[in-house]
Amino acid sequence: MRNKITNINIGGEEASADRAAAREFPPFLREIMEEGQYTDDQVFNMDESGLFWKKLPSKTFVVKNASKIRGRKLQKERITVLFTTNASGTCKLKLSVIHTARKPHAYKSMDMTKLNVHWLTARKAWMFSTLSLSWFDDCFVPDVKKFCEQQNVPFKILLLLDNAPGHSPLLLDRHPNVKVVFLPPNITSILQPMDQELICNVKAAFSTKKFQLLNDYTNTREELRNLSDTTTDSKSEEDEDQQLAEQKILFKQFWRIFNIKKAVDFLVEAWDQLSVATVRHAWRHVLQGIPGVRQSQSVTGEVQTVAVAVDLAREAAQSVTAAGFSETTNDDILEVIRYPDVTTDEAGGASSQEEHRLSHSNVRGAIKCVEKIKLLLSDDPDANRYEIVTTQLLQTMEPYFKDYHDNINTSRQKSITEFFARNPPQPAQVSDSDRGRDSEDDFEGFVREALTSVDDSDGDSPEGQ
């Protein structure tokens, strides 16, 4: 059972892992650490994970009757949590939480800048590139600088990140004292320290605390204990209606107690309980081959395994007297703590799909950025490099060009030689009333040119591409 839980594909990445790249990265990292003389105290990893903080096991009465009890949407209330620790385990940075609200009702009387977590906001509570810069500037750098000052460690940091779209490439040279290294694609499930049971351990411990709170709450209600002891076969329609009514009251009251503040407090407690030994154990793969003497302190505490953490969560769930909790299995717990798919809207529905449709104006803006990039690079003294880069850029953007082209009235098309001209032609003189406005003809022409140039380059890539 322990091996089954430890190796379970929680993040959905194990099957696609690039094991060749995973073998090559540790020596590469070792060279960086030796060249920069980084100690394990100075090497950090951050990873984010979604959490359905109100989610309950699927066999419970409240989940099975979610359409009748106020619980369907509550099951899908999610936050994103950013976990960061160094390789020595001596520094677990304050958690960062991404929520949809700037100040939820549970925090109405509190200063959001003085919480036990860093509070970030996003419309869907997901990480995105701009927010990663804010986290880096306002959370990570100040926290690691403070750690270095307190521990008398040089403020020289190496930060490992996976190559998720939400991590901006601008982080690479964001701060002179922080070197950012992106992990190769498809190796996070094998090498990334935070993915090596750390996040899963915290989520399991969080679930244990949640179920313990629910158990304490239900134990004070004799009528619920009586209902939970009634077998399904012996229930009449009247009994089921009564149970449904009781469960509605129970969870309506419980959700008032278990609010976002309580959930965050539980997360912080679970994070703080993570032992140094567990953290160092999670770094063992990515730091393989680096002498242990680089670590500043000896390992303390036992390694906390996911198997044990899940067992504790299951036992806590089974102790809840509400209907269905006694049937909870380890698989149910793993389903509760599983990483949500952050590429889809968990709320679902047609309206959600419409929200994720690219608007005409957004596509237009992206294409204008391509046009600007070409202009900025047009003075490159290396003509071959210019053509390779711009051709690759146009090929990458081809689906958007075609999508835009299908929704506009076509305009005149410039020649391909003019499109790749080293010095773009000077704009025609315009009247004061037209100055500063986009030329629709020029822009639509750019789209047609891009499509033409991409078609012409198919099967005939520039040398060196």
Residue pairs with C-beta under 8 A, 6 or more apart in sequence:
1 307
1 330
2 305
2 307
5 306
5 307
5 310
5 330
5 334
6 197
6 305
6 306
6 307
7 14
8 334
9 15
9 189
10 200
10 334
10 337
10 338
10 339
11 188
11 189
11 195
11 339
12 339
12 341
13 186
13 188
13 189
13 195
14 189
14 190
16 186
17 186
17 187
17 189
17 190
18 184
18 185
18 186
18 187
19 187
19 190
21 184
21 185
21 186
21 187
22 184
22 187
22 190
22 191
22 285
24 184
25 183
25 184
25 187
25 191
25 286
26 191
26 285
26 286
26 287
26 288
26 289
27 289
29 160
29 181
29 286
29 287
30 287
30 289
30 290
32 38
32 158
32 179
32 181
33 43
33 158
33 290
33 294
36 156
36 158
36 179
38 156
38 157
38 158
39 88
39 153
39 294
39 295
39 296
40 86
40 87
40 88
40 283
40 287
40 290
40 294
40 295
40 296
41 86
41 87
41 88
41 90
41 91
41 151
41 153
41 296
42 86
42 148
42 153
42 154
42 156
42 157
42 158
43 86
43 87
43 157
43 158
43 160
43 287
44 84
44 85
44 86
44 87
44 91
44 93
44 140
44 144
44 157
44 158
44 159
44 160
45 84
45 85
45 87
45 159
45 160
45 161
45 192
45 193
45 194
45 283
45 286
46 82
46 83
46 84
46 140
46 159
46 160
46 161
46 194
47 82
47 83
47 161
47 162
47 188
47 192
47 194
47 195
47 199
48 80
48 81
48 82
48 83
48 98
48 127
48 164
48 166
49 80
49 81
49 83
49 199
49 203
49 339
50 78
50 79
50 80
50 81
50 125
50 126
50 339
50 340
50 342
51 78
51 79
51 80
51 81
51 203
51 206
51 267
51 340
52 75
52 76
52 77
52 78
52 336
52 340
52 346
53 77
53 78
53 79
53 206
53 210
53 260
53 263
54 74
54 75
54 77
54 255
54 258
54 263
55 75
55 76
55 336
56 62
56 63
56 71
56 75
56 336
57 63
57 317
57 324
57 325
57 327
57 328
57 332
57 333
57 335
57 336
58 64
58 332
58 335
59 324
59 325
59 327
59 328
59 332
60 322
60 323
60 324
60 325
60 328
61 243
61 247
61 322
61 323
61 324
62 69
62 71
62 247
62 251
62 322
62 324
63 71
63 75
63 324
64 324
65 71
65 244
65 247
66 72
66 75
68 244
68 248
69 244
69 247
69 248
69 251
70 248
70 251
70 252
70 255
71 251
73 347
74 255
76 346
76 347
78 125
78 340
78 346
79 97
79 98
79 99
79 125
79 260
79 263
80 97
80 98
80 122
80 125
80 126
80 127
80 342
81 95
81 96
81 97
81 98
81 267
82 95
82 96
82 97
82 98
82 118
82 120
82 127
82 135
82 139
83 95
83 194
83 198
83 199
83 202
83 271
84 92
84 93
84 96
84 140
84 143
84 194
85 91
85 92
85 93
85 193
85 194
85 198
85 279
87 193
87 280
87 283
87 287
87 295
88 276
88 280
88 295
88 296
88 297
89 275
89 276
89 277
89 278
89 279
89 280
89 299
90 151
90 276
90 296
90 297
91 144
91 147
91 151
92 271
92 272
92 274
92 279
93 139
93 140
93 143
93 144
93 147
94 116
94 117
94 118
94 139
94 143
95 116
95 117
95 118
95 267
95 268
95 271
96 117
96 118
96 119
96 120
96 135
96 139
97 117
97 118
97 119
97 120
97 264
97 267
98 120
98 121
98 122
98 125
98 126
98 127
98 131
99 119
99 120
99 121
99 125
99 260
100 121
100 122
100 123
100 124
100 125
101 121
102 112
102 119
102 121
103 112
104 259
104 260
104 261
105 259
106 259
106 260
106 261
106 262
107 115
107 260
107 261
112 119
113 119
115 264
116 264
116 265
116 268
117 264
117 267
117 268
118 135
118 138
118 139
120 131
120 134
120 135
120 139
122 128
122 131
124 345
126 166
126 342
127 164
127 166
127 167
127 342
128 165
128 166
129 165
129 166
129 167
129 168
129 170
130 168
131 166
132 166
132 167
132 168
132 171
133 168
133 170
133 171
133 174
136 171
136 174
136 175
136 178
137 174
140 159
140 178
141 175
141 178
144 155
144 157
144 178
145 155
145 177
147 153
148 154
148 155
148 157
149 155
155 177
156 177
157 177
157 178
157 179
158 178
158 179
158 181
159 171
159 178
159 179
159 180
159 181
160 181
160 182
160 183
160 192
160 193
160 286
161 167
161 171
161 180
161 181
161 182
161 183
162 182
162 183
162 188
162 192
163 182
163 183
163 184
163 185
167 182
169 182
171 180
172 180
172 182
174 180
183 191
183 192
188 195
189 195
190 285
191 285
191 286
192 286
193 279
193 282
193 283
193 286
194 282
196 281
196 282
196 283
196 284
196 285
197 278
197 281
197 282
197 305
197 306
198 274
198 278
198 279
198 282
199 339
200 306
200 309
200 337
201 270
201 274
201 278
201 304
201 305
201 306
201 309
202 267
202 270
202 271
202 274
203 270
203 337
204 306
204 309
204 310
204 312
204 313
204 333
204 337
205 269
205 270
205 273
205 309
205 312
205 313
206 263
206 266
206 267
206 270
206 337
207 313
207 316
207 317
207 333
207 336
207 337
208 309
208 312
208 313
208 316
209 266
209 269
209 270
209 316
210 258
210 263
210 266
211 313
211 316
211 317
211 319
211 320
211 325
212 316
212 319
213 257
213 258
213 262
213 266
214 254
214 258
214 320
214 322
215 316
215 319
215 320
215 321
217 250
217 253
217 254
217 257
218 224
218 225
218 250
218 320
218 321
218 322
219 225
219 321
221 250
221 321
223 246
224 246
224 250
224 321
224 322
225 321
227 242
227 243
227 246
227 323
228 321
228 322
228 323
228 325
228 326
230 239
230 243
235 243
243 323
247 322
247 323
250 322
274 304
275 300
275 301
275 302
275 303
275 304
276 297
276 299
276 300
276 301
277 299
277 300
277 301
277 302
277 303
277 304
278 301
278 302
278 303
278 304
280 295
280 299
281 303
310 330
310 333
310 334
310 337
311 330
313 333
313 336
313 337
314 328
314 329
314 330
314 332
314 333
317 325
317 328
317 332
317 333
318 325
318 326
318 327
318 328
319 325
320 326
340 346
345 352
345 353
345 355
345 356
358 400
358 403
360 404
360 407
363 400
363 403
363 404
364 404
364 443
366 397
366 400
367 397
367 400
367 401
367 404
367 443
367 446
367 447
367 450
368 438
368 443
370 393
370 394
370 397
370 450
371 443
371 446
373 393
374 390
374 393
375 424
377 386
377 389
377 390
378 386
378 421
378 422
378 423
378 424
379 422
380 386
383 422
384 462
384 463
384 464
386 422
387 420
387 462
388 462
388 463
388 464
388 465
390 420
391 453
391 457
391 461
391 462
391 465
392 465
394 401
394 450
394 453
394 454
394 457
395 454
395 457
397 450
398 450
398 451
398 454
401 447
401 450
401 451
401 454
402 451
404 447
405 447
405 448
405 451
408 444
408 447
409 444
410 444
410 448
411 440
411 441
411 444
411 445
411 448
412 441
412 445
412 448
413 445
413 448
413 449
413 452
414 445
414 448
414 449
416 449
416 452
416 453
416 456
418 425
418 449
419 449
419 450
419 452
419 453
420 453
427 439
